[in-house]
């Protein structure tokens, strides 16, 4: 089957038309399709092409150029012959481009394309895309082998469109500020560059950041709508830009103001001169934002919290800088808002330690990293040890032995206090029972265990206590549970029912640190409380030794609380008893038991075993 159409059949009786002449070699390469006005070979097409082009030899010299290229550079096409192509379109501007160009000339590369900024004869600049491809010699054309076709396309409009699209991509539509993407692009470029070190010029190789968040912006959106909220953001952005521009003339580096999202903004200071520059900028920003905003008839006042970070570029990563800024902003919020806070490595180390403790607290119970020490509770009248308080310690593999104030609050926050508290309760009751069995001739010691309010809410404390007492065989009357005043006062519903059930079981309930919380005395008559433990702050007012001035007010308050407690049928324990003078005065006003370094620090259970043979401690 032929690859061409046969055409109409001749009418009957007519002679067939002669066949068309065969294609010549030139016609096979550049067919002219029968149009006499069109070019008959590639040279004609080259000359009349609108795309600026030139043929370049292996030495990089122009063999011939078309009129479009001559018009582009402002000379006649003939004048370009024998000129250096690399000079004409700036191909020697950088080493990489020059090497690629030479590789194409010598046949070691099949194609090369680059973009160059050229000068037009009328004075304007244009962006040109330069393309070089090797040419195959046309049969019979007489072309020299190894020539290269150079073309120059004006891509200025495309570059301008790309520039506008990038601007839209990299800027916030509400505030017209650089957005998060551009901010991190600029920050990463700054941190990756090697700073020039010059000790005579402060700020070389340093960077600063003011990371701010508007206080209460959500309320503006919720009450006035997002339209007013967006106007407020735009007005804030304008003031931040003004603050940065006012500070910039006094700085050696540039300032970048960006909106990172929501109501979060950042001011990046390049080549900062130190923390003083950043804190001054933060003060300026706060003062500017405290001025009222007039928006579409609405007069609004806002404040901001600012985290300030300043450090050397060397050794700083974008992630690390932003983490520090975010942490410092959180501190500013936590410290009361409407303020700036400077990054504090020591405070951050404490936060990191706290985070490390939080992440390892739950498995630490299973690994057996906790131990319990016991501090004697001594009868003030005769100095005899009546009981002990169980105080948990964490033998952390990294931070060493930690006291409860380092981890109990963390345990309460994440809920692990329930698991830890149950372990402490079981271990303490088991130890108290062991002492009782090992010393059957001695009056048994009662054991006092601290209970967090979350244990009352998040666990079935009554069931836990009942099971542990049954398991260990300890008499409920020998167990005392301590809750802080703030946890007990105001108890209602489930907590009150739990306390009442424990009291009915025979367990004693003690209010720890009494006098530092709500001090609502009306609750004492309604709660199943057996013991009040006076906070050490009152007991310290009893000191006469070592030049300390006693507080008559503290003595009066303690005496009144002791008398009130006794009339309600409660016993009173004084904490933090450190001197014999304190002990004597507390005994005279009727305090029942004492606890403190005068008698003993918290010690291992073996030491308590030794004390059972000589139970009188420092009886005044």
C-alpha positions in Angstrom: 0.0 0.0 0.0 1.5 3.3 -1.0 2.2 6.0 1.5 0.8 8.7 -0.8 -2.7 9.2 -2.1 -3.5 8.1 -5.7 -5.5 11.2 -6.6 -8.5 11.2 -8.9 -8.8 8.6 -11.6 -8.6 10.0 -15.3 -11.7 10.1 -17.3 -12.3 7.2 -19.7 -10.6 7.8 -23.0 -8.2 10.4 -21.8 -4.4 10.0 -21.6 -2.9 9.8 -18.1 -0.9 12.9 -16.9 2.8 12.5 -16.7 4.3 11.5 -13.3 5.9 14.3 -11.1 9.6 14.8 -11.4 11.7 13.0 -8.7 12.8 14.9 -5.6 16.4 16.2 -5.7 18.7 15.9 -2.7 18.2 19.5 -1.9 14.4 19.2 -2.1 14.6 16.2 0.3 16.4 18.3 2.9 14.5 21.6 2.6 11.2 21.0 0.7 9.7 24.2 -0.5 6.1 22.8 -0.8 5.8 24.6 -4.1 5.7 28.1 -2.7 8.1 30.3 -4.7 8.0 33.2 -2.2 9.2 30.9 0.7 13.0 30.3 1.3 14.5 27.5 -0.8 17.2 26.5 1.7 18.1 26.8 5.3 20.3 29.8 4.7 17.3 31.8 3.6 15.3 30.6 6.6 18.3 31.6 8.9 18.5 35.1 7.4 14.8 35.9 7.8 14.2 34.2 11.2 12.8 36.5 13.9 14.9 34.6 16.5 18.4 36.2 16.8 20.9 33.5 15.7 24.5 33.1 14.7 26.7 30.3 13.4 29.9 30.0 15.5 33.1 28.1 14.5 35.1 25.8 16.8 37.3 28.8 17.9 34.2 30.7 19.2 34.1 33.2 16.3 30.9 34.2 14.5 30.8 32.8 11.0 27.5 34.4 10.1 24.7 36.1 11.9 21.1 36.9 11.0 19.5 40.4 10.9 17.6 39.7 14.1 20.8 39.3 16.1 22.3 42.4 14.5 19.2 44.4 15.5 19.4 43.0 19.1 22.9 44.2 19.6 22.5 47.4 17.5 24.9 46.7 14.5 24.5 45.2 11.1 24.6 41.5 10.8 27.7 41.6 8.6 29.6 43.5 11.2 29.3 40.6 13.6 31.3 38.2 11.4 34.6 37.1 13.1 33.6 38.6 16.4 33.9 36.5 19.6 30.5 35.0 20.5 31.4 34.8 24.2 32.1 38.5 24.3 28.9 39.3 22.5 26.6 37.5 24.9 28.8 37.5 28.0 29.5 33.7 28.2 32.8 34.2 30.0 31.2 35.8 33.1 31.7 32.7 35.3 33.8 29.6 35.1 31.0 27.1 34.9 29.3 28.8 32.0 32.6 29.2 30.1 33.6 25.5 30.6 30.2 24.4 29.3 30.4 26.7 26.3 33.9 25.3 25.4 32.6 21.8 25.7 29.9 22.5 23.1 32.4 24.1 20.7 34.6 21.0 20.9 31.9 18.5 20.5 32.0 17.1 24.1 28.6 18.4 25.0 25.3 18.1 23.0 23.6 21.3 24.2 24.0 24.2 26.6 21.5 26.8 27.8 22.0 29.7 30.2 20.4 33.1 31.0 22.2 36.4 30.7 21.4 40.0 31.3 22.3 42.0 28.2 22.2 45.7 27.3 19.9 46.7 24.5 21.0 49.5 22.1 18.2 51.8 23.4 19.7 51.6 26.9 17.4 49.2 28.6 18.4 45.9 30.0 16.9 42.6 28.9 17.1 39.0 30.0 18.2 36.7 27.2 18.2 32.9 27.1 21.3 31.7 25.2 21.2 28.3 23.6 24.1 26.5 21.9 23.7 23.3 19.9 26.2 21.6 17.5 25.2 21.8 13.8 25.2 18.9 11.3 26.7 20.0 8.0 24.0 20.0 5.3 24.9 17.8 2.3 26.3 19.9 -0.5 26.0 23.2 1.5 29.7 23.6 2.0 29.4 24.1 5.7 32.6 23.5 7.8 32.3 20.6 10.3 32.1 21.4 14.0 30.1 24.6 13.8 27.6 25.6 16.5 24.3 27.4 16.2 23.9 30.1 18.8 20.4 31.5 19.5 19.3 34.4 21.7 15.7 34.5 23.0 14.4 37.6 24.8 12.8 36.2 28.0 12.4 39.5 29.8 8.6 39.2 30.0 8.8 35.7 31.3 11.4 36.7 33.9 9.2 39.6 35.0 6.2 37.3 35.3 8.3 34.8 37.4 9.4 37.7 39.6 5.8 38.8 40.2 4.7 35.3 40.9 7.6 34.8 43.3 6.7 38.0 45.1 3.2 36.8 45.6 4.4 33.4 46.8 6.9 34.9 49.2 4.7 37.7 50.7 1.7 37.8 53.0 -1.4 39.1 51.1 -2.8 40.8 54.2 0.2 42.7 55.5 2.4 42.8 52.3 5.3 41.6 54.5 7.6 38.7 53.7 5.9 35.5 54.7 7.2 32.5 56.6 8.8 30.9 53.5 10.8 34.0 52.6 11.8 34.5 56.2 13.3 31.0 56.6 14.9 31.3 53.1 16.6 34.5 54.2 17.5 33.1 57.7 19.0 29.9 56.2 21.0 31.8 53.7 22.3 34.1 56.4 23.3 31.2 58.7 24.9 29.2 55.9 27.2 32.1 54.8 30.6 32.2 56.4 30.8 35.5 58.3 33.7 37.8 57.8 35.5 38.2 61.1 36.6 41.7 62.0 37.1 42.4 65.7 37.2 46.1 65.0 33.6 46.1 63.7 31.0 45.0 66.3 28.2 42.9 64.9 30.2 40.9 62.4 29.1 37.3 62.6 26.1 37.8 64.9 22.4 37.6 64.5 19.4 38.8 66.5 15.6 38.0 66.4 12.6 39.6 68.0 9.8 37.1 67.8 6.4 38.6 68.8 2.8 37.6 69.3 -0.2 39.9 69.8 -1.9 39.4 73.1 -5.6 38.8 72.8 -5.8 39.0 69.0 -8.3 36.1 68.9 -10.8 38.2 70.8 -10.6 40.9 68.1 -11.4 38.4 65.4 -14.2 36.8 67.5 -15.9 40.1 68.4 -15.3 42.4 65.5 -14.8 40.0 62.7 -11.9 38.9 60.4 -12.1 42.1 58.3 -11.2 44.3 61.3 -8.7 41.7 62.4 -6.9 41.8 59.0 -6.9 45.6 59.1 -5.3 45.4 62.6 -2.7 43.0 61.3 -1.8 45.4 58.4 -1.6 48.3 60.8 0.7 46.4 63.2 2.9 45.4 60.2 3.2 49.1 59.2 4.3 50.0 62.8 6.8 47.2 63.0 8.3 48.2 59.6 8.6 51.8 60.9 10.3 50.6 64.1 12.8 48.6 62.0 13.5 51.5 59.7 14.1 53.9 62.6 16.6 51.5 64.1 18.3 50.5 60.8 20.4 53.6 60.4 22.1 52.9 63.7 22.8 49.2 62.6 25.5 47.7 60.4 23.1 45.0 59.1 19.7 44.8 57.4 16.4 44.2 59.2 13.7 41.9 57.9 10.2 42.2 59.2 8.0 39.2 58.4 4.6 37.8 59.3 5.1 34.1 60.2 1.4 33.3 60.5 -1.7 34.3 62.5 -0.7 37.1 64.8 3.0 36.1 64.9 5.6 38.5 63.5 9.4 38.4 63.5 12.1 41.1 63.1 15.4 39.5 61.9 18.5 41.7 62.6 21.6 40.9 60.6 25.0 41.7 62.1 23.5 42.6 65.4 25.8 44.5 67.8 24.6 42.7 70.9 21.7 42.1 73.2 21.4 45.9 73.9 20.4 46.5 70.3 17.8 43.8 70.3 16.3 44.8 73.7 16.1 48.5 72.6 14.3 47.4 69.5 11.9 45.3 71.5 11.1 48.3 73.8 10.5 50.5 70.7 8.1 47.9 69.3 6.2 47.6 72.5 5.8 51.4 72.9 4.7 51.7 69.2 2.0 48.9 69.6 0.7 50.4 72.8 -0.6 53.4 70.9 -4.3 53.0 70.0 -5.2 51.9 66.4 -8.1 53.7 64.6 -9.6 51.2 62.2 -12.9 51.9 60.3 -14.3 53.8 63.3 -13.0 51.3 65.8 -10.4 52.4 68.3 -8.4 49.4 69.3 -5.6 48.9 71.8 -3.4 45.8 71.7 -0.2 44.6 73.4 2.4 42.1 72.4 4.7 39.6 74.0 8.2 39.5 72.5 10.9 36.8 72.8 14.4 38.2 72.2 17.3 36.1 71.0 20.8 37.2 70.1 23.8 35.0 69.4 26.8 34.3 67.1 26.0 33.0 63.6 28.6 30.3 63.9 27.2 27.2 65.5 23.6 28.5 65.2 20.9 26.6 63.1 17.6 28.0 61.9 15.8 25.3 64.0 17.8 26.1 67.1 17.3 29.9 66.8 13.5 29.5 66.3 13.2 27.1 69.2 15.0 29.5 71.5 12.8 32.4 70.2 9.6 30.3 70.7 10.7 29.4 74.2 11.5 32.9 75.1 8.1 34.2 73.7 6.4 31.6 75.9 8.3 32.9 78.9 7.1 36.5 78.1 3.5 35.2 77.9 3.9 33.2 81.2 5.5 36.2 82.9 2.4 38.4 82.4 2.3 39.3 78.7 2.8 42.8 77.3 6.6 42.6 77.8 9.8 41.4 76.2 11.9 38.6 77.6 15.6 37.9 76.8 16.6 34.3 76.2 18.3 32.9 79.3 20.5 29.8 78.8 20.2 28.8 82.4 16.4 29.1 82.4 16.3 27.1 79.2 18.5 24.5 80.7 16.0 24.1 83.5 13.2 23.8 81.0 15.2 21.2 79.1 15.9 19.3 82.3 12.2 19.5 83.1 11.3 18.1 79.7 13.9 15.3 80.1 12.5 14.4 83.5 8.9 14.4 82.1 9.8 12.1 79.3 11.5 9.5 81.5 9.3 9.7 84.7 6.8 7.0 83.8 9.4 4.3 82.9 11.5 5.3 85.9 8.9 3.7 88.2 9.1 0.5 86.3 12.9 0.5 86.3 13.0 0.9 90.1 14.8 4.3 90.1 12.8 5.7 93.0 13.6 5.2 96.6 12.0 6.3 99.9 13.6 8.0 102.8 11.8 8.5 106.2 11.8 11.6 108.5 10.9 11.0 112.1 7.7 12.6 113.6 8.5 13.3 117.3 6.3 13.8 120.3 7.0 17.4 121.6 6.2 16.4 125.2 8.7 13.5 125.6 10.9 13.5 122.4 9.8 10.0 121.5 9.5 9.0 117.8 5.8 8.3 117.2 5.9 8.0 113.4 7.7 8.8 110.2 6.9 10.6 107.0 7.7 8.8 103.7 9.6 11.1 101.3 10.2 9.8 97.8 13.6 10.4 96.0 14.4 9.8 92.4 17.9 8.3 91.8 18.1 9.6 88.2 20.8 8.0 86.1 21.8 11.4 84.6 20.9 14.0 87.2 21.6 12.1 90.4 19.4 12.0 93.5 16.5 14.3 93.1 14.2 15.6 95.8 10.4 15.7 95.4 10.2 19.4 94.5 12.1 18.5 91.3 9.6 16.0 89.9 6.4 15.8 91.8 4.8 18.8 90.0 5.8 17.3 86.7 4.2 14.0 87.7 1.0 15.8 88.6 0.9 17.6 85.3 1.3 14.4 83.1 -0.7 12.1 85.4 2.2 9.8 86.3 1.7 10.9 89.9 -1.1 8.2 90.2 1.3 5.4 89.3 4.1 6.8 91.4 1.8 7.6 94.4 0.5 4.1 94.4 4.1 2.7 94.4 5.1 5.0 97.3 2.0 4.1 99.3 2.5 0.3 98.9 6.3 0.6 99.6 5.8 2.8 102.7 3.0 0.5 104.2 5.1 -2.6 103.5 8.1 -0.9 105.4 5.9 0.2 108.3 4.6 -3.4 108.7 8.1 -4.8 108.5 9.2 -2.5 111.4 6.2 -3.6 113.4 7.0 -7.3 112.9 10.8 -6.9 113.5 10.1 -5.0 116.8 7.1 -6.6 118.3 7.9 -5.2 121.8 8.0 -1.6 120.6 4.9 0.5 120.1 4.3 0.5 116.3 5.2 3.6 114.2 2.6 5.2 112.1 3.5 6.0 108.5 2.6 9.3 106.9 2.3 9.4 103.1 1.8 12.4 100.8 -1.1 12.2 98.4 -1.6 14.6 95.4 -5.0 15.9 94.6 -4.8 14.3 91.2 -4.6 10.9 92.9 -8.0 11.6 94.5 -9.5 12.7 91.2 -7.9 10.3 88.7 -7.7 7.1 90.7 -9.9 5.1 93.0 -7.8 6.0 96.0 -10.1 4.4 98.5 -9.8 1.0 96.8 -6.0 1.4 96.4 -5.6 2.1 100.1 -7.9 -0.8 101.1 -6.1 -3.2 98.9 -2.6 -2.1 100.1 -3.6 -2.3 103.7 -5.0 -5.8 103.2 -1.9 -6.9 101.2 0.6 -5.6 103.7 -1.4 -6.3 106.9 -0.9 -2.8 108.2 -3.5 -1.5 110.7 -5.4 1.5 109.1 -4.8 3.4 112.3 -1.1 3.4 111.5 -1.6 5.1 108.1 -1.8 8.9 107.8 -2.4 10.5 104.4 -1.2 14.1 103.9 -2.9 16.5 101.4 -2.0 20.1 100.9 -4.4 22.7 102.2 -5.2 24.0 98.7 -6.2 20.4 97.7 -8.4 19.8 100.8 -10.1 23.2 101.1 -13.1 23.5 98.9 -13.3 19.7 98.4 -16.7 18.6 97.4 -18.3 15.7 95.5 -15.9 12.8 94.8 -12.8 14.2 96.8 -14.9 14.7 99.9 -16.5 11.3 99.6 -13.1 9.7 99.2 -11.7 11.5 102.3 -14.8 10.5 104.3 -14.5 6.8 103.2 -10.8 6.8 104.2 -11.6 8.3 107.6 -14.3 5.8 108.1 -11.8 3.1 107.3 -9.6 4.3 110.2 -7.0 6.1 108.1 -6.0 9.5 109.5 -6.2 12.6 107.2 -3.6 15.4 107.7 -3.6 18.9 106.1 0.0 19.6 105.0 1.5 23.2 105.0 -1.5 24.6 106.8 -1.6 28.4 106.9 -0.2 28.9 103.4 -3.4 28.2 101.3 -7.0 29.3 101.6 -7.0 28.9 105.4 -10.8 28.6 105.4 -11.3 27.5 108.9 -15.0 26.7 108.3 -14.0 23.7 106.3 -12.2 22.2 109.4 -15.5 21.4 111.0 -16.8 19.7 107.9 -13.8 17.7 106.7 -12.7 14.3 108.2 -9.4 15.8 109.2 -7.3 14.5 112.1 -4.1 16.4 111.9 -2.9 19.9 111.0 0.7 20.3 109.9 1.9 23.9 110.4 3.9 25.3 107.6 7.6 25.9 108.3 7.2 29.6 107.5 5.5 30.1 110.9 7.9 28.0 112.8 10.9 30.0 111.6 9.5 33.0 113.4 10.3 31.2 116.7 14.0 31.3 116.3 16.1 33.2 118.8 19.4 31.6 118.1 22.1 32.7 115.5 20.9 36.4 115.6 17.5 35.7 114.0 14.8 38.1 115.3 11.7 36.2 116.3 8.3 37.2 115.0 5.7 37.8 117.8 3.0 37.8 115.2 4.0 34.3 114.1 3.9 33.1 117.7 0.5 34.6 118.2 -0.9 33.0 115.0 0.6 29.6 115.8 -0.8 29.7 119.4 -4.2 30.6 118.1 -4.2 27.8 115.5 -3.1 25.2 118.0 -5.8 26.2 120.4 -8.4 26.1 117.6 -7.2 22.7 116.4 -7.4 21.2 119.9 -10.9 22.5 120.4 -11.9 20.8 117.2 -10.3 17.6 118.3 -7.3 17.8 116.0 -3.6 17.3 116.7 -0.9 19.7 115.5 2.5 18.9 113.9 5.1 21.7 113.5 7.3 21.4 110.4 10.9 22.6 110.0 11.9 22.5 113.7 15.6 23.2 113.6 16.6 24.5 117.1 16.0 23.5 120.7 14.6 27.0 121.3 11.9 26.6 118.7 11.0 23.1 120.0 10.7 24.5 123.6 8.4 27.3 122.6 6.2 25.1 120.4 5.9 22.6 123.2 4.8 25.3 125.7 2.0 26.5 123.4 0.7 23.0 123.0 2.1 21.7 119.7 1.8 17.9 119.7 4.5 16.6 117.4 7.5 18.1 115.6 9.4 17.4 112.5 12.7 18.9 111.3 16.5 18.8 111.3 16.7 19.2 115.1 15.5 15.6 115.3 16.7 14.1 112.1 16.9 14.6 108.4 15.1 12.2 106.1 17.1 8.9 106.3 17.2 5.4 104.9 14.8 2.8 106.5 17.8 1.1 108.1 18.5 4.2 110.1 14.9 4.3 111.4 15.4 0.7 112.5 18.3 1.8 114.6 16.2 4.6 116.2 13.6 2.2 117.3 16.0 1.0 120.1 16.4 4.6 121.3 13.2 6.4 120.4 13.7 9.6 122.4 15.3 12.2 120.1 16.6 15.5 121.5 14.1 15.8 124.3 14.6 19.4 125.5 
